[in-house]
Amino acid sequence: MAFDQKQMRIPGPTPVPHEVAAASARPMVNHRGPVFKKVMMDVLERLKPIFQTQNTILALTGSGTSAMEASVANLVNPDDEVLVLVGGTFGERWAKICRAYQAKVHVLDYTWGEGADPAQIADFLRRNPRTVAVFATHNESSTGVLNDLEGIGAAVRESGALLVVDAVSSLGGVELKTDAWGIDVVCTASQKCLMAPPGLAFLSLSQRAEQRVFEVSSPRFYFDLRVYLEWLKKHEPPFTPNISCFFALEKSLSLIESEGLGSVFARHLLLRDMVRAGLQALDLPLLVEDKWASPTVTAVKPGFSDIGRFLAALRETGVELAGGQGRLAGQIFRIGHMGSAAPVDMLATLAAIEAQLGGGGKAVSAAEQVWNRARQGKHVGGQGSEGHFI
Amino acid sequence: MAFDQKQMRIPGPTPVPHEVAAASARPMVNHRGPVFKKVMMDVLERLKPIFQTQNTILALTGSGTSAMEASVANLVNPDDEVLVLVGGTFGERWAKICRAYQAKVHVLDYTWGEGADPAQIADFLRRNPRTVAVFATHNESSTGVLNDLEGIGAAVRESGALLVVDAVSSLGGVELKTDAWGIDVVCTASQKCLMAPPGLAFLSLSQRAEQRVFEVSSPRFYFDLRVYLEWLKKHEPPFTPNISCFFALEKSLSLIESEGLGSVFARHLLLRDMVRAGLQALDLPLLVEDKWASPTVTAVKPGFSDIGRFLAALRETGVELAGGQGRLAGQIFRIGHMGSAAPVDMLATLAAIEAQLGGGGKAVSAAEQVWNRARQGKHVGGQGSEGHFI
């Protein structure tokens, strides 16, 4: 008997809570009528505290990549010099998109499994003052690294370049202070920490990014943010939007609001620490050291070689994990712990992993200890607040 | 008391049948796992008989416009000469996208409210042999015109130009013989005759269109069909897709299959004829004469001036219709009769319209007569077959 993804623990899409899925199935409405206008404006407004911004937020019907491409198409002219920080496949994606738009792309490679160094970025920008934009990845989900975005923001601010951030696998699960850290564009998507199905992407635009949108000549139509900004004044999207996903977000944002953003962040840190403790108890080498460890996804570089077979065997038990991407394909596996994920889910996932590897309870026990310390208020991420999952 | 869109009769999104909405709310799955691969390939395969094609069909997560832009971005180089047929806002959209990609755009304007003339197209192409592609609209939903696509196909075939068709508001409700009529690219979307929520777009590519994709240099990334074709070999999408909408389509395609495509087309013709008969009984002038009348949407150019107030009053009764677009804004209203729509829905919609205008039953009675003739096998669209809605 095969079980259907009882634990879907990949780095997105994440499990959609049943009340969110039910909301998404609400009867269809006119995207130009008053009902949808209200839903859309409500969702965009309620995303602002999660983005921690006063900036305009726009919605695109597409995957997270659509928001990334819209950023490039609207901020970069052919032959513009840009800096791209690359430490995994999502950093590489920024570089590919920038090259597709014929920018002069400078790549700052950082080690896959570590974060980018703000001092290096500041140094590059001092030596290359014509750089118009820096493209960064907040959470590099191909490696499980959370970058020091506050530090990157400070490094870029000095130079005057725009800072554009892929926060697809972090926003809503991890602290991200868009305005305080000076981030001009933050891109994210519906299907990660926001707990909705895939199919909507969002981006926030600072005032100077908004100005820049009107100065750029790169070809675009579906991604032409000038048109989105114009239609937003009427509380309408320019093209037929993913209405069901907006319905889903109305509900999933309520879940985040009722848990409280601080508790959501603390929960993600707890889940990360439980997973890491459990894996270490099984002597499974983690790809990323504590300093850079992502609160939303953990990568493991195990001793055994046939990771595909391991993941297939786990899938049969109802636990869905992810393999490696790009140059890490076949070398790592990844556990997603973002969005709708509770401590008991981590125990179940770890228990399934150790059932495959013969851990004899060590992983679950180690994770339990982390959880217990958190419940006693000793978890560093918890900061004394307890989310309703904890 | 206000009623929530009991009759959502706009030209898309269309009402989502409750079993389709329920299917869309099924638990989320890994888009790189075996469950989703099977769903995606199943949906793409089952679309082929509806497209009436053996060509490759690709799915994009986006609105119908995303498939239109992908066609342009992958088939047109800057400075290429293209012909765009414009008889409404969706023809204008083709022209705007082609201009955004810096093509040399020739526009063949045809009267808003009539179809394009194949002879004129053939004539243009004889005089402009360097035209690389012709962009046409099958069903111009801004006016309610169904173009003679077979004739357009024959006119274009002589010239060797590619024929690219926006079939967003026709495919699945109206006969469209992609292969027999020689159409290189057919674009459509999930939220019209296919009865699913918005958020997926599809396009079919003929062999020579597929070749052309690899020869074009226009900047694109999310819309780069080379990448979609490559990933399709692995039965995977390149970017996180709208998984829920694929689940919805699995179910909505079953509804179409069990009704039978011929019956579905006959039903749309019947609905059109019922609506037109009812409106004419109220002395409401139709924008389009019988010859060009769309089976999926009907435009009315009423004598009264405040159409906005009329539509708002109808909305209060639970009937959602659409206004005009572009140069027809404020001059017409439009009734959608596509996808999940039955004869009784047309009666309800007409009854609500005549309740506003004081028709005293004339509209419903005229539509009933059309329906009764169809049930007696006398309806021309029915061709002897009876769909389960009839």
Chai-1 contact restraints between the chains, C-beta under 6 A:
chainA,res_idxA,chainB,res_idxB,connection_type,confidence,min_distance_angstrom,max_distance_angstrom,comment,restraint_id
A,Q5,B,V29,contact,1.0,0.0,6.0,A-B,restraint_1
A,I10,B,N30,contact,1.0,0.0,6.0,A-B,restraint_2
A,P13,B,M28,contact,1.0,0.0,6.0,A-B,restraint_3
A,P15,B,M28,contact,1.0,0.0,6.0,A-B,restraint_4
A,V16,B,M28,contact,1.0,0.0,6.0,A-B,restraint_5
A,A21,B,A25,contact,1.0,0.0,6.0,A-B,restraint_6
A,S24,B,A25,contact,1.0,0.0,6.0,A-B,restraint_7
A,A25,B,A21,contact,1.0,0.0,6.0,A-B,restraint_8
A,A25,B,S24,contact,1.0,0.0,6.0,A-B,restraint_9
A,A25,B,A25,contact,1.0,0.0,6.0,A-B,restraint_10
A,M28,B,P13,contact,1.0,0.0,6.0,A-B,restraint_11
A,M28,B,P15,contact,1.0,0.0,6.0,A-B,restraint_12
A,M28,B,V16,contact,1.0,0.0,6.0,A-B,restraint_13
A,V29,B,Q5,contact,1.0,0.0,6.0,A-B,restraint_14
A,N30,B,I10,contact,1.0,0.0,6.0,A-B,restraint_15
A,N30,B,E320,contact,1.0,0.0,6.0,A-B,restraint_16
A,T61,B,G62,contact,1.0,0.0,6.0,A-B,restraint_17
A,T61,B,S63,contact,1.0,0.0,6.0,A-B,restraint_18
A,T61,B,G199,contact,1.0,0.0,6.0,A-B,restraint_19
A,G62,B,T61,contact,1.0,0.0,6.0,A-B,restraint_20
A,G62,B,G62,contact,1.0,0.0,6.0,A-B,restraint_21
A,S63,B,T61,contact,1.0,0.0,6.0,A-B,restraint_22
A,S63,B,F239,contact,1.0,0.0,6.0,A-B,restraint_23
A,S63,B,T240,contact,1.0,0.0,6.0,A-B,restraint_24
A,T65,B,Y222,contact,1.0,0.0,6.0,A-B,restraint_25
A,T65,B,F239,contact,1.0,0.0,6.0,A-B,restraint_26
A,S66,B,Y222,contact,1.0,0.0,6.0,A-B,restraint_27
A,E69,B,F221,contact,1.0,0.0,6.0,A-B,restraint_28
A,E69,B,Y222,contact,1.0,0.0,6.0,A-B,restraint_29
A,I97,B,F221,contact,1.0,0.0,6.0,A-B,restraint_30
A,A100,B,P219,contact,1.0,0.0,6.0,A-B,restraint_31
A,A100,B,F221,contact,1.0,0.0,6.0,A-B,restraint_32
A,Y101,B,P219,contact,1.0,0.0,6.0,A-B,restraint_33
A,P197,B,S244,contact,1.0,0.0,6.0,A-B,restraint_34
A,P198,B,T240,contact,1.0,0.0,6.0,A-B,restraint_35
A,P198,B,N242,contact,1.0,0.0,6.0,A-B,restraint_36
A,P198,B,I243,contact,1.0,0.0,6.0,A-B,restraint_37
A,G199,B,T61,contact,1.0,0.0,6.0,A-B,restraint_38
A,G199,B,G199,contact,1.0,0.0,6.0,A-B,restraint_39
A,G199,B,N242,contact,1.0,0.0,6.0,A-B,restraint_40
A,P219,B,A100,contact,1.0,0.0,6.0,A-B,restraint_41
A,P219,B,Y101,contact,1.0,0.0,6.0,A-B,restraint_42
A,F221,B,E69,contact,1.0,0.0,6.0,A-B,restraint_43
A,F221,B,I97,contact,1.0,0.0,6.0,A-B,restraint_44
A,F221,B,A100,contact,1.0,0.0,6.0,A-B,restraint_45
A,Y222,B,T65,contact,1.0,0.0,6.0,A-B,restraint_46
A,Y222,B,S66,contact,1.0,0.0,6.0,A-B,restraint_47
A,Y222,B,E69,contact,1.0,0.0,6.0,A-B,restraint_48
A,F239,B,S63,contact,1.0,0.0,6.0,A-B,restraint_49
A,F239,B,T65,contact,1.0,0.0,6.0,A-B,restraint_50
A,T240,B,S63,contact,1.0,0.0,6.0,A-B,restraint_51
A,T240,B,P198,contact,1.0,0.0,6.0,A-B,restraint_52
A,N242,B,P198,contact,1.0,0.0,6.0,A-B,restraint_53
A,N242,B,G199,contact,1.0,0.0,6.0,A-B,restraint_54
A,I243,B,P198,contact,1.0,0.0,6.0,A-B,restraint_55
A,S244,B,P197,contact,1.0,0.0,6.0,A-B,restraint_56
A,E320,B,N30,contact,1.0,0.0,6.0,A-B,restraint_57
